[in-house]
Amino acid sequence: MRESQTNPPTNLSGDLLLHLDDRPGGGPLHERVKRALRRAIREGRIEVGTALPPSRQLAAELGCSRWAVTEAYSQLVAEGYLEARTGSATRVRWSNTPEADARRRATHSAPEARFDLAPGLPDLRAFPRRRWADAVRAQVTTAAFTEFDYPPPGGHVRLRRLLVEYLARSRDVSVTAQDITMCTSVTDGVRRVCHALRAQGITEVGCEEPGWTRLRDVIRAAGLTPVPIRTDEGGLRTDDLAGHVGLRAVLTTPAHQFPLGTVLVPERRAALLHWARQVDGVVLEDDYDAEFRYDRRPVAAIQGMDPSRVILFKSLSKILSPALGIGWIVAPPRWTNHLHETDQAATQPSTIDQLAFATLLESGGYDRHLRACRQRYRNRRDTLVQALAAELGDGMISGIAAGLHLILRLPPTVNPAAVVTAAATRSVRVADLAAYHATDDHTDHGLVLGYGNLADGMVSEAVRQLCEAIKESR
């Protein structure tokens, strides 16, 4: 080991330079390597999932013994910053953002299941490739050269104006173009609003219990505290809000609650807005998959009932594809101003993609795609429900006829977690309902089944394999 030598910066994982502390009293070299790696990971300069160099290679670059590097790696593995697998590279596993953690999980996820019954995705096979390609091509070839400049704050004006008309007729949203801020997803939108809330002294956000786990993680990562608010067959239990003194913000999915699949009943819609006025608070409305209602017309967004107290979130991830990275925030003017002030470097969708989406809206292509999807999902849900009833009997399905998922209730003798494991061995991906709870104080016992990304011809076989997994788990 050459501890007395001054060590130069080392090129690690591409263009990252690893700087070692060579000041007197800096400690043994393996400690300095460990501190330098830990600092780079904490600062986000080494992303989650990044493979670190083999210990022999890094030791050669540092001019030290291999032991110094392996010792640093092993200590960081023990601390949770790295993960080491037999026969694989040592990789970064720690991050302070839920987005990066999701990337890590995706990197090390199990092989793709043949039968995708997990919630969260639309029919990726149905993505309108030709329409989207034509829209992008038209913008690239005809857009004025000024469109290739940096996008304006809030998003492209043409798209925001078209969204005003679309949201008014489809979701009864009351909005002007200035009230719309483009973002990359609902997750991104909630993150940005949470930073604005924190800047205004709001420290807690009520969250539906159960609810979408990732949004709770985003709230927590923004420095706020998610407060569980129970839900039942009528949606969010608004009476419970009064029991949380100081709470001034609540996140809800009133049109189609995830994961229970309920709708916020009229009296609670009114009570929610009354609460927001009383506490001078704000309602964060996730419009989720509200366009997909199969037994009647979708209920309107709460935002139209009081635009001054509601911030609405929407994206194309459940309608077209999450790969597009296009979403929007509809906020009252004062919150829109806070958004722009607290996150001036926020990422928004590319101008070309915004204009391509604007073309689909303007031409009616987006509405045609929605109508086709609505019919496809309705038929698929009916087929899924009938197949489950034939295998398991009636009365086990809950959740309204809407959206891209339903709840399969299981008898007390069946462990849902065991079903998830058994189903995976049969190449069926499902989700345990209990995984969406933030507390242990619940009696939910079942599975969340998504049918958005399940091929129509695979429904019967997917149900057969799932039912076999249920029988194995009794």
C-alpha positions as CSV (number, residue, x, y, z in Angstrom):
1,M,0.0,0.0,0.0
2,R,1.3,3.4,-0.9
3,E,-0.4,5.7,1.6
4,S,2.3,8.3,1.6
5,Q,1.7,9.0,-2.1
6,T,-0.6,11.9,-3.1
7,N,-3.5,10.2,-5.0
8,P,-4.8,12.0,-8.1
9,P,-8.5,12.1,-8.9
10,T,-9.7,8.7,-10.4
11,N,-12.0,8.4,-13.3
12,L,-14.9,6.2,-12.0
13,S,-18.0,5.1,-13.9
14,G,-17.6,7.2,-17.0
15,D,-16.7,10.8,-16.4
16,L,-17.0,10.8,-12.6
17,L,-13.8,11.8,-10.7
18,L,-13.2,10.2,-7.4
19,H,-11.3,12.6,-5.1
20,L,-9.4,11.1,-2.2
21,D,-8.6,13.1,1.0
22,D,-4.8,13.3,1.0
23,R,-4.6,15.7,3.9
24,P,-2.4,14.7,6.9
25,G,-4.5,12.8,9.4
26,G,-6.9,11.6,6.7
27,G,-6.7,8.1,8.0
28,P,-5.9,4.8,6.2
29,L,-6.4,4.7,2.5
30,H,-9.3,2.3,2.6
31,E,-11.2,4.8,4.8
32,R,-10.4,7.6,2.4
33,V,-11.7,5.5,-0.5
34,K,-14.8,4.6,1.4
35,R,-15.5,8.3,2.3
36,A,-14.9,9.4,-1.3
37,L,-17.3,6.8,-2.7
38,R,-19.9,7.5,0.0
39,R,-19.8,11.2,-0.7
40,A,-20.1,10.7,-4.5
41,I,-23.2,8.4,-3.9
42,R,-24.8,10.9,-1.5
43,E,-24.3,13.8,-4.0
44,G,-25.9,11.7,-6.7
45,R,-22.8,11.7,-8.9
46,I,-22.9,7.9,-9.0
47,E,-26.5,6.8,-9.9
48,V,-28.4,3.9,-8.5
49,G,-27.6,0.7,-10.3
50,T,-24.2,1.9,-11.5
51,A,-21.6,-0.9,-11.6
52,L,-18.4,0.0,-9.9
53,P,-15.0,-1.0,-11.3
54,P,-13.6,-4.3,-10.3
55,S,-11.5,-3.9,-7.1
56,R,-8.3,-4.8,-9.0
57,Q,-8.9,-2.1,-11.6
58,L,-9.8,0.6,-9.1
59,A,-6.7,-0.3,-7.0
60,A,-4.5,0.1,-10.1
61,E,-6.0,3.5,-10.8
62,L,-5.5,4.6,-7.2
63,G,-2.1,3.1,-6.9
64,C,-2.9,1.1,-3.8
65,S,-3.4,-2.5,-2.8
66,R,-6.5,-4.4,-3.9
67,W,-7.3,-5.0,-0.2
68,A,-7.9,-1.2,0.4
69,V,-10.6,-1.2,-2.3
70,T,-12.3,-4.5,-1.3
71,E,-12.3,-3.3,2.3
72,A,-14.0,0.0,1.3
73,Y,-16.5,-1.9,-0.9
74,S,-17.4,-4.3,1.9
75,Q,-17.9,-1.5,4.4
76,L,-20.2,0.3,2.0
77,V,-22.1,-2.9,1.4
78,A,-22.6,-3.3,5.1
79,E,-23.8,0.4,5.4
80,G,-26.3,-0.2,2.5
81,Y,-24.7,2.1,-0.1
82,L,-23.6,-0.8,-2.3
83,E,-24.8,-4.3,-3.1
84,A,-22.7,-7.2,-4.1
85,R,-24.0,-10.3,-5.8
86,T,-22.0,-13.5,-6.6
87,G,-21.0,-13.5,-10.2
88,S,-22.0,-9.8,-10.7
89,A,-20.5,-6.4,-10.3
90,T,-20.7,-4.4,-7.2
91,R,-23.5,-1.8,-7.7
92,V,-24.8,1.3,-6.1
93,R,-28.0,0.7,-4.2
94,W,-28.6,3.8,-2.1
95,S,-30.4,7.0,-3.2
96,N,-32.3,9.7,-1.5
97,T,-35.0,9.9,-4.2
98,P,-37.8,7.5,-4.9
99,E,-37.3,7.9,-8.7
100,A,-33.8,6.6,-8.4
101,D,-34.9,3.8,-6.1
102,A,-37.5,2.8,-8.8
103,R,-34.7,2.7,-11.4
104,R,-32.7,0.4,-9.1
105,R,-35.6,-1.9,-8.6
106,A,-36.2,-2.0,-12.4
107,T,-32.6,-2.8,-13.0
108,H,-32.7,-5.9,-10.7
109,S,-36.3,-6.9,-11.3
110,A,-37.3,-10.5,-12.0
111,P,-37.6,-11.6,-15.6
112,E,-40.7,-10.2,-17.4
113,A,-43.8,-12.1,-16.5
114,R,-45.8,-13.7,-19.3
115,F,-49.1,-12.7,-17.7
116,D,-49.1,-9.1,-16.5
117,L,-51.8,-8.7,-13.9
118,A,-50.0,-6.0,-12.0
119,P,-51.7,-2.5,-11.8
120,G,-50.2,0.7,-13.2
121,L,-49.9,0.3,-16.9
122,P,-52.1,0.9,-20.0
123,D,-52.1,-1.4,-23.0
124,L,-48.6,-0.8,-24.3
125,R,-49.4,-2.8,-27.4
126,A,-52.1,-0.2,-28.3
127,F,-49.7,2.8,-28.4
128,P,-50.7,4.8,-31.5
129,R,-47.2,4.5,-33.1
130,R,-48.1,5.8,-36.6
131,R,-50.2,8.7,-35.3
132,W,-47.4,9.7,-32.9
133,A,-44.7,9.3,-35.4
134,D,-46.6,11.4,-38.0
135,A,-47.2,14.1,-35.4
136,V,-43.6,14.2,-34.4
137,R,-42.5,14.2,-38.0
138,A,-44.8,17.1,-38.8
139,Q,-43.5,19.2,-36.0
140,V,-39.9,18.5,-36.8
141,T,-40.3,19.4,-40.5
142,T,-42.7,22.4,-40.2
143,A,-42.1,24.0,-36.8
144,A,-40.6,27.5,-36.9
145,F,-36.9,27.5,-35.9
146,T,-37.8,29.5,-32.8
147,E,-39.6,26.4,-31.4
148,F,-36.2,24.7,-31.0
149,D,-35.2,27.3,-28.3
150,Y,-35.6,26.5,-24.6
151,P,-39.3,25.9,-23.8
152,P,-41.1,28.7,-22.0
153,P,-41.9,28.4,-18.3
154,G,-45.0,26.3,-17.7
155,G,-44.9,24.6,-21.0
156,H,-45.7,25.4,-24.6
157,V,-48.6,27.9,-24.9
158,R,-50.3,26.1,-27.8
159,L,-50.6,22.9,-25.9
160,R,-51.8,24.6,-22.7
161,R,-54.5,26.4,-24.7
162,L,-55.7,23.1,-26.2
163,L,-55.7,21.5,-22.8
164,V,-57.9,24.3,-21.5
165,E,-60.6,23.3,-24.0
166,Y,-60.0,19.5,-23.5
167,L,-60.2,19.6,-19.7
168,A,-63.3,21.8,-19.7
169,R,-65.3,19.4,-21.9
170,S,-63.9,16.1,-20.7
171,R,-63.4,16.7,-16.9
172,D,-65.4,19.9,-16.2
173,V,-62.2,21.6,-15.1
174,S,-62.2,25.4,-14.8
175,V,-58.8,26.7,-16.0
176,T,-56.9,29.2,-18.1
177,A,-53.7,28.5,-20.0
178,Q,-51.7,30.4,-17.3
179,D,-53.0,27.9,-14.6
180,I,-51.4,24.9,-16.4
181,T,-47.8,23.8,-15.8
182,M,-46.4,21.0,-17.8
183,C,-44.5,18.3,-16.0
184,T,-43.2,14.8,-16.8
185,S,-45.6,12.7,-14.6
186,V,-48.0,12.9,-11.7
187,T,-45.1,11.8,-9.5
188,D,-43.1,14.8,-10.8
189,G,-46.0,17.1,-10.4
190,V,-46.7,16.0,-6.8
191,R,-43.0,16.4,-6.0
192,R,-42.9,20.0,-7.3
193,V,-46.1,20.9,-5.5
194,C,-44.8,19.5,-2.2
195,H,-41.7,21.7,-2.5
196,A,-44.1,24.7,-3.0
197,L,-46.2,23.6,0.0
198,R,-43.1,23.3,2.2
199,A,-42.0,26.8,1.2
200,Q,-45.4,28.1,2.4
201,G,-45.1,26.4,5.8
202,I,-47.2,23.3,5.1
203,T,-45.5,20.3,6.6
204,E,-48.0,17.5,6.3
205,V,-50.1,16.0,3.5
206,G,-53.0,13.7,4.2
207,C,-52.9,10.5,2.0
208,E,-55.5,8.0,1.3
209,E,-55.1,4.8,3.3
210,P,-54.6,2.5,1.4
211,G,-53.1,4.5,-1.5
212,W,-50.4,4.7,-4.1
213,T,-47.2,3.9,-2.3
214,R,-44.9,5.9,-4.6
215,L,-46.7,9.2,-4.0
216,R,-46.2,8.7,-0.2
217,D,-42.5,8.2,-0.9
218,V,-42.4,11.4,-3.0
219,I,-44.1,13.4,-0.3
220,R,-41.7,12.1,2.3
221,A,-38.7,12.7,0.1
222,A,-39.8,16.4,-0.3
223,G,-39.5,16.8,3.4
224,L,-43.2,16.5,4.3
225,T,-45.0,14.0,6.5
226,P,-47.6,11.8,4.8
227,V,-50.6,11.4,7.2
228,P,-52.8,8.3,6.6
229,I,-56.5,9.1,6.1
230,R,-58.7,6.0,5.9
231,T,-60.9,5.2,2.9
232,D,-63.9,3.0,2.6
233,E,-66.6,2.2,0.0
234,G,-67.5,5.9,-0.1
235,G,-63.9,7.1,-0.7
236,L,-61.8,9.3,1.5
237,R,-63.3,9.5,5.0
238,T,-63.5,13.3,5.2
239,D,-64.8,13.2,8.8
240,D,-61.3,11.9,9.8
241,L,-59.6,15.1,8.6
242,A,-60.8,17.1,11.6
243,G,-58.9,14.8,13.9
244,H,-55.5,15.9,12.4
245,V,-54.9,19.4,13.9
246,G,-52.7,21.5,11.7
247,L,-53.3,19.4,8.5
248,R,-53.8,21.8,5.5
249,A,-53.2,19.6,2.5
250,V,-54.7,16.2,1.4
251,L,-54.0,14.1,-1.7
252,T,-56.9,12.1,-3.1
253,T,-58.1,10.2,-6.1
254,P,-61.9,11.0,-6.0
255,A,-62.9,9.8,-9.5
256,H,-61.5,6.3,-9.0
257,Q,-59.6,5.5,-5.9
258,F,-56.5,3.4,-6.0
259,P,-56.4,0.7,-5.0
260,L,-59.9,0.1,-3.6
261,G,-61.6,1.2,-6.8
262,T,-64.2,3.4,-5.1
263,V,-65.6,6.8,-6.0
264,L,-65.8,9.7,-3.5
265,V,-69.5,10.1,-2.8
266,P,-71.2,13.5,-3.3
267,E,-71.5,14.5,0.4
268,R,-67.8,13.8,0.9
269,R,-66.8,15.8,-2.1
270,A,-68.6,18.8,-0.6
271,A,-67.2,18.1,2.9
272,L,-63.7,17.9,1.5
273,L,-63.9,21.4,-0.1
274,H,-65.6,22.7,3.1
275,W,-62.6,21.4,5.1
276,A,-60.1,23.1,2.8
277,R,-61.8,26.4,3.2
278,Q,-62.0,26.1,6.9
279,V,-58.3,25.4,7.4
280,D,-57.1,27.6,4.5
281,G,-55.8,24.5,2.9
282,V,-55.5,22.8,-0.5
283,V,-56.8,19.6,-2.1
284,L,-54.3,17.7,-4.3
285,E,-56.5,15.8,-6.9
286,D,-54.9,12.9,-8.7
287,D,-57.2,12.4,-11.7
288,Y,-55.5,9.0,-12.3
289,D,-57.5,6.9,-14.9
290,A,-60.7,8.9,-14.6
291,E,-61.6,8.7,-18.3
292,F,-62.2,5.0,-18.1
293,R,-65.6,4.5,-16.6
294,Y,-67.7,1.6,-18.1
295,D,-71.0,1.6,-16.3
296,R,-71.8,5.3,-16.7
297,R,-70.2,8.6,-17.7
298,P,-67.2,9.5,-15.5
299,V,-67.8,11.8,-12.6
300,A,-66.3,15.3,-13.1
301,A,-63.2,16.5,-11.4
302,I,-63.5,18.1,-8.0
303,Q,-61.4,21.0,-9.3
304,G,-64.4,22.5,-11.1
305,M,-66.3,22.8,-7.9
306,D,-63.7,25.1,-6.3
307,P,-60.7,26.0,-8.6
308,S,-59.2,28.2,-5.8
309,R,-58.7,25.2,-3.4
310,V,-57.8,22.3,-5.7
311,I,-54.6,21.4,-7.5
312,L,-55.2,18.8,-10.2
313,F,-52.6,16.3,-11.6
314,K,-52.8,14.3,-14.8
315,S,-50.5,12.6,-17.2
316,L,-50.5,10.4,-20.3
317,S,-49.0,7.4,-18.5
318,K,-52.3,5.6,-18.1
319,I,-53.7,6.6,-21.5
320,L,-50.8,6.5,-24.0
321,S,-47.6,5.5,-22.3
322,P,-45.4,6.4,-19.3
323,A,-42.4,6.5,-21.7
324,L,-43.6,9.8,-23.2
325,G,-43.1,11.7,-19.9
326,I,-45.9,14.1,-20.4
327,G,-48.1,15.4,-17.6
328,W,-49.6,18.6,-16.3
329,I,-50.5,20.5,-13.1
330,V,-53.7,22.6,-12.9
331,A,-53.2,25.0,-10.0
332,P,-54.7,28.3,-8.7
333,P,-52.6,31.3,-9.8
334,R,-51.0,31.7,-6.4
335,W,-49.8,28.1,-6.3
336,T,-48.7,28.3,-9.9
337,N,-46.5,31.3,-9.0
338,H,-45.1,29.3,-6.0
339,L,-44.4,26.4,-8.3
340,H,-42.3,28.5,-10.7
341,E,-40.5,30.3,-7.9
342,T,-39.5,27.2,-5.9
343,D,-38.5,25.0,-8.8
344,Q,-37.1,27.2,-11.5
345,A,-34.9,24.4,-13.0
346,A,-37.8,21.9,-13.2
347,T,-37.7,19.6,-16.2
348,Q,-40.6,19.6,-18.6
349,P,-41.5,17.5,-21.6
350,S,-39.6,18.3,-24.8
351,T,-41.1,21.0,-27.0
352,I,-41.4,18.6,-29.9
353,D,-43.3,16.0,-27.8
354,Q,-45.6,18.8,-26.4
355,L,-46.3,19.9,-29.9
356,A,-46.9,16.3,-31.1
357,F,-49.5,15.8,-28.3
358,A,-51.0,19.2,-29.2
359,T,-51.4,17.8,-32.8
360,L,-53.2,14.7,-31.5
361,L,-55.6,16.9,-29.5
362,E,-56.3,19.3,-32.3
363,S,-56.9,16.6,-34.9
364,G,-59.2,14.5,-32.7
365,G,-56.7,11.6,-32.7
366,Y,-56.4,11.6,-29.0
367,D,-60.2,11.4,-28.5
368,R,-60.4,8.5,-31.0
369,H,-57.6,6.7,-29.1
370,L,-59.4,7.2,-25.8
371,R,-62.7,5.8,-27.2
372,A,-61.0,2.7,-28.6
373,C,-59.1,2.1,-25.3
374,R,-62.3,2.6,-23.3
375,Q,-64.1,-0.1,-25.3
376,R,-61.1,-2.4,-25.2
377,Y,-60.7,-2.2,-21.5
378,R,-64.4,-2.6,-20.8
379,N,-64.4,-5.9,-22.8
380,R,-61.2,-7.1,-21.2
381,R,-62.5,-6.3,-17.7
382,D,-65.8,-8.2,-18.4
383,T,-63.8,-11.2,-19.7
384,L,-61.6,-11.1,-16.6
385,V,-64.5,-10.9,-14.2
386,Q,-66.3,-13.7,-15.9
387,A,-63.2,-16.0,-15.9
388,L,-62.6,-15.3,-12.2
389,A,-66.2,-16.0,-11.3
390,A,-66.1,-19.3,-13.2
391,E,-63.0,-20.4,-11.4
392,L,-63.6,-19.0,-7.9
393,G,-67.3,-18.2,-7.7
394,D,-69.2,-14.9,-7.4
395,G,-68.7,-12.2,-4.8
396,M,-65.0,-12.0,-4.8
397,I,-64.6,-8.9,-7.0
398,S,-64.8,-5.4,-5.6
399,G,-64.3,-1.9,-7.1
400,I,-66.5,-0.1,-9.6
401,A,-66.5,-0.9,-13.3
402,A,-63.8,1.6,-14.2
403,G,-60.1,2.2,-14.7
404,L,-57.4,-0.4,-15.2
405,H,-57.6,-2.5,-12.1
406,L,-60.0,-4.4,-9.7
407,I,-59.8,-6.0,-6.3
408,L,-59.9,-9.8,-5.9
409,R,-60.9,-10.6,-2.3
410,L,-59.4,-13.8,-0.9
411,P,-60.8,-16.0,1.9
412,P,-59.0,-15.8,5.3
413,T,-57.4,-19.2,4.7
414,V,-55.3,-17.8,1.8
415,N,-52.2,-15.7,2.3
416,P,-52.1,-13.0,-0.4
417,A,-48.3,-12.6,-0.1
418,A,-48.0,-16.4,-0.7
419,V,-50.2,-16.1,-3.7
420,V,-48.0,-13.4,-5.2
421,T,-44.9,-15.6,-4.8
422,A,-46.7,-18.7,-6.1
423,A,-48.1,-16.7,-9.1
424,A,-44.6,-15.5,-9.9
425,T,-43.4,-19.0,-10.3
426,R,-46.2,-19.4,-12.9
427,S,-45.1,-16.3,-14.7
428,V,-48.0,-14.3,-13.4
429,R,-47.4,-10.8,-11.9
430,V,-50.0,-9.7,-9.3
431,A,-49.9,-7.3,-6.3
432,D,-50.8,-7.8,-2.7
433,L,-53.5,-5.3,-1.6
434,A,-51.7,-5.0,1.8
435,A,-48.6,-3.6,0.1
436,Y,-50.5,-0.3,-0.5
437,H,-51.2,0.3,3.2
438,A,-49.1,2.7,5.2
439,T,-50.2,1.2,8.6
440,D,-50.8,-2.3,9.9
441,D,-54.3,-1.3,11.2
442,H,-56.3,-2.8,8.4
443,T,-58.3,-5.9,7.5
444,D,-57.8,-5.8,3.7
445,H,-57.2,-9.3,2.4
446,G,-56.8,-9.7,-1.3
447,L,-55.0,-8.9,-4.5
448,V,-54.9,-5.9,-6.8
449,L,-55.3,-7.1,-10.4
450,G,-54.4,-4.8,-13.3
451,Y,-55.7,-5.7,-16.8
452,G,-54.4,-2.7,-18.8
453,N,-51.3,-4.4,-20.1
454,L,-52.7,-7.9,-20.3
455,A,-53.2,-9.2,-23.9
456,D,-56.8,-10.1,-24.6
457,G,-56.0,-13.6,-25.8
458,M,-54.2,-14.4,-22.5
459,V,-56.9,-13.5,-20.0
460,S,-58.3,-17.1,-19.6
461,E,-54.9,-18.7,-19.2
462,A,-53.7,-15.9,-16.8
463,V,-56.8,-16.5,-14.6
464,R,-56.2,-20.3,-14.7
465,Q,-52.6,-19.9,-13.6
466,L,-53.6,-17.4,-10.9
467,C,-56.3,-19.7,-9.5
468,E,-53.7,-22.6,-9.4
469,A,-51.5,-20.3,-7.3
470,I,-54.3,-19.5,-5.0
471,K,-55.1,-23.2,-4.5
472,E,-51.4,-23.8,-3.7
473,S,-51.5,-21.1,-1.1
474,R,-54.4,-22.2,1.0
